[in-house]
């Protein structure tokens, strides 16, 4: 059994501890509390004295392309966008991730224990995202949940890609129409399957369609969609279509969301904001603001902060949270934006994102307060195993 004692513990749950302990066994948190509650350990236990340090949940990057766009590699290692068809829901991130990408190691070194990674935004429907731990001998060992979301995209990216190819979609109208068409086709496909299952003698079995089959969990509300949308009008289109078909959705990027915060609050959808540490490299980013995370959090929206790696290298996720806090987001909200809120946004809050008994023992130990730029990651634990320890200090 592993014990970490004497740490200041930020649980991202109900109670924090100025001097507390965590006990872990078989990859799960089994004990947690104030040091006064800690029982004696035996000789077989591993005990880490973290006096003067801060323990918190492992960080969760709720939207990135780590392993899909490989570090230091060009086209040969770029598997984020299949730019030959605007509708590719059948594509699975797990088949395009390079598990040994150096970026995973850098993520672990900076306290990131979970990444939500998948296809880019070239296509209207891009494919299936996966939730991975950042350590493992293979992608299969790293998987928490796959698929964990379906990527859809609005606005500039699909327009630009397919305008250059002289094919649909070249307008926002066409992007929305393609998405609606695929949802309606999936509804018909599912109905035909259900009719066949009810009466196999009188109904013909529908011909298998991998694209539509991949969208069935989406229309059932079992698989959330990650809606790439920067501009306010694209955000509103995403909301319109999600309401029309009762989709479970998160609003990813949401650059101009702060301009319509009241509408976002009324919609009830989570926001995955970012990347915020970039220049305004395209028209959709002209209203980018570092104050956006704070504005949306104060509006009562579940806000998480993403790296969008490699747009912002994922190891800077906590720096993104620190900048958000500096620009008006509450400190606790900023920390939640890269832990429990991020876990909620991918419907994994029962396993990760906070330090609570029964959850995965994913933890990061800092030398000081996590939002302090000078604080360093001393140790990172995944499933209760020490997978990184700084040799400095």
N, C-alpha and C positions, 0 to 999 in steps of 0.2 A: 504494500500500500504506500502511496505517495502522500506526504503531508507538506504543505507550505505554510509556515507559521510566521507570526509577528509582522505580517504585511498590512499596510493600509489597503483595504479591499473595496474596490468600486464594482459593485455587482451588476449594475444596470437593471436591477430589480427593485424590490421594496426597501431593503436595508443595506447600508454600507457599514464598514467596520474600520475604526481608526487603528485597531490592532486586532487582526483576526487570523483565522486559519481556514484552509481548505484541505479536505481529505479526498483522495481519488483512488478508485479501484476498478479494474477492467474497463478502463476508458471513460468512466463516468464519475461525476461528482457525487460522493456519498455522504460527506459531512461538510458543514460550513457554519462558521459562527465567530463569536468573539473569543479571544484567547482564554478567557476565564472558563469557557465551556469545553476546551480541548482536553481530551482524556490522555492518559499516558500512552506512549507508543512502545512497541516491542522492538527487538533487535533486527527483525526482518523488514521493518519499515524504512523507507527513504524519507528523511526529514530535511527540508531546506529552510534555513533561517533567513527570512526576507526583511529583517528589521531595517527600517529606513527606506524601503522600496514600496512601490505601488503595484498591486495585482489587479488585473481587470480581464474581462473576456477577450479571447482572441478576436482580432478585427475581421469584419466581413465586408468584402468588396462586392457590392450588390450589382455591379454591371461593369464588365471588362471583357477583353479579348485575349487574356493571357493564354499562352500556349497555342492560340490560333494564329497570331501574328508573332512569329518567333523573333527572339532577340538577336540582333546583329545579322539577320538573314533577309534577303530581298524576296523576290517572287517565289523562289523555291520553298520558302518557309511561310508564305502567307496563304492561309487557308480560311480566311474570315469571310470572303464574299465570292459566291458562285454567280458571276455576272453574265449568265447566259439565258436566264429565265427569271422573270420577276416574281414567280410563285414557286418557292422551294421549301415547303413545310416539312418535307421528308428528310431533310438534311439534319444530321445529328452532330452536335459539337464534339462528342466523345470520339468521333471518327476523324477529327481534324486537329486534336490537341496533341502537342509534343510535350509529354510529361516531364522530360528532362530539360526543358527550357530554363535557362539561367534565371529568368524572371521569377520562377517559383521559389528558388533559393533566396533571392532578394526579398520576396514577399515574406517568407518565414523569418528572415533576419530582422524584419521590421514589424513583426507582430501580427501579420495577416495569416489567419489560419483557415479561412474559407474564401473562395472566389466563386462568383457566378459569371461564367464565361460562355461565349457562344458567337454566333454569326454576326457580321456587321449589318449595315443598313442600306446596302445597295438595292435589295429587293423589297417589294411590298410585303411579302412574307419570306423571311430569311432562313428560318429553320429553328432548331431546338437548342435552347441553352441547357447547361448542366451546372450543378452545384458540386464543387470539389473541395476537399481538404487540400492544402498546399504541400502535402508530403505523401509519398508513396512510391512503390517500385514501378507502378504502371497507372494509367488513367483508371483502370478498373478498380484498383485498390483505393484510389482517391475519391471516388464517387460518393457523394451523400445522396443525391437524387438526380436522375437523368431519365427523361427530360424534367426540368423544373420550371420551364417557361417556353413560350413560343414567341419568336421575335417578329414584329411587324414594324413597318417604317412609313413615315409620312414626310412630305416636304421636299427639300432640295435634293437629297441624295438619290432616291429612285428617279426623280425627274431628270437629273443630270446624266446619270448612267445610261438610261434608255433613250434619252434625246440623242446622245452620241451614236446610238445604235439604230436610230430612226425607227423605233418601235414603241408601242405602248408600254408604260405610261410616260407621257411627256408633259402632263398637267396634273395638278392636284386632284382634279375631278376624276381623272382616269385611275389614279392611285386608290382613291376611295371606292370607285366602281369595281376595280379588280378585287379588293378585299371583300366587298359585299358579295360579289359573284361567287367567290370561293366559299364563303360561309353558307350561302344559300344552296350551293351544290352539295356541300357537306351535309346539310340538313336533309336534303333529298336522298342522298346516299345512305345516311343513317336510317331514315324511314324505310328504305327498300330492304336494308339488312334486317331490320326489326320485323317487317312483314314476312320476310323469308323465314325467319326464326319461328314465327308464330304458326306458319303453315307451309312446310317445305314441299308439300305435294302440289299445291295450287300456285305457288309463287316461284319465280325463277331467281336463282341466286345471283346477286349483282356481281358483275365483273370487278375483281379487286382493283382498287385505285389507291396507290400508296400515298399520294398527296392528300386525298380526301380522308383516308384512314388516319393519317397523322393529325388531322384537324378535328377529329371526333372528340377527343378530350377537351379541346378548346370550346366547342359549342355546348358541351355538357357542363362547362364551368369547372372542370376538374383540373385544367391546366391554365394558369394565367398567361396573358399575353404581355410582353414587354413592348410598349409602344414608343418607338423612337420619334420624338416630336420636339422641336426647338421653338418654333414660332407660335404665337398665341393662336392663330387660326388653325394650325395643324394640331395643336393640343385640343382645341375645341372639336375638331373633326374626329379625333380619336375618341373623345368622350361621347360624341353623338353616335358613333357606330357601336361603341361598347354598350351604351344604354339600349340601343335598338335591338341588339342581339343578346343582351344580358351576359356580357363577357366579364370574366374576372381579369382586371387589368392594372398594370402600373404605368405611370407616365414617366418615361425615362428621358433624361437630359433636361427637358422642361425649362429651357433657358428663359423664356418669357413668362413662365408661370407666375412669377412674382407680380406681374402686371394684372393678373386675373386671379389673385389669391382667393377672393371670395367665391368665385365660380368653382375653383378647385376644391375648396372646402365643402361646398354643397354637393359636388359630384361624388365625394366619398372615396376617391381613388388615392392610393399612395403615390408619392413623388420620389423618384430616384434622380437626384440632381447632380449635374456635372457634365463634363469636367469643368472645374472652376479655375484651375491654374493654367489657363491657355490664353492666347491672344484671340482677338476677334477675327478669325481667319476666313470667315465667310459671312454672307449677308445675314444668315439666320442667327448669328451670334452678336449682332450689332447692339442688342439690349442686354448683353450679359452683365451681371452684377454680382459682386462678392457679397452683397447684402441679401441676396435672394434666399439663402438657407434660413437666415434669421426671420425674414418676413414670412416665409411659408410656415416655419415652425410656430411662430406666434399666432398664426391663423388657425392653429390646431390641426395641421396636416401631419400625417406620418411621413417625415422626411428622412431619407437616407442620402449619403454622399458617396458618389462613385468615383473611381479613377478614370474609367474608360480606357484603361491600359491598352495600347501603348501611348495614347494621347497624353496622359499624365502617367509616368511610370508608377506601377501599383505600390511600390515601396514608399511613395509620398502620400498615401491615403490619410495618415494621421496629420500630416502637414496641411492637407486640404481642410480637415476638421478644425485645426488650429486657426487657419485663416478665417474660416466661417465664424468661429467664436470671436476673433478679433474684430470682425466686421458686424457684430451685433447679435449673433446667435448665442443663446445661453450655453455655458460650458457643459452642463449635463446634456442638453439637447445635442451639442456637437459630438460628444462621446457616444450618445445613443445613435446618432446618424451613421456611425461606422460599426455598430454592434447590434443591439436588439432591434432598432428600427429597420436596419438592413435585413436582418433575419426575418422580420415580419413581412417585408416586401416580397420575399420569395417563399413565404408560408412555411418557414423552417424554424420559427421561434420556439417550438417545443423541444428542439434539439440543441440549438446554438444561439449565440447572441447575448447571453447573460450567464452569470455564475449562480446556479441554483441546483439544489439536490436533484439528481436524476438526469441532468443534462450532460452533454459531451464535455469532457474535461479539456476544453480548448482554452488556454490561458496565456496571457503575456505579462511578464514582470518587467516593470520600468524602474529605472534608477531614480526617477522623480515623477512629478505630475505629468501625465501623458501629453497634455497640450503644450507643455513647455518645450520649445524647440531644442533646448539643450539636454533634455531627458533622453536617455538611451534605452533600447531594449536590452535587458540583461539575459532573459530567458524566454523562450517560446515553447509551449507545450501543445501537442495535438493528441487527442484521445488519451490524455494523462501521461504521455511520453515526452521527455525532454528532447526536442529535435533541433534546438539551437541554443547555444550559450555564448555570450560575448566573452572574449578573453581580455577585454580592456578593464582596467580598474581593479 
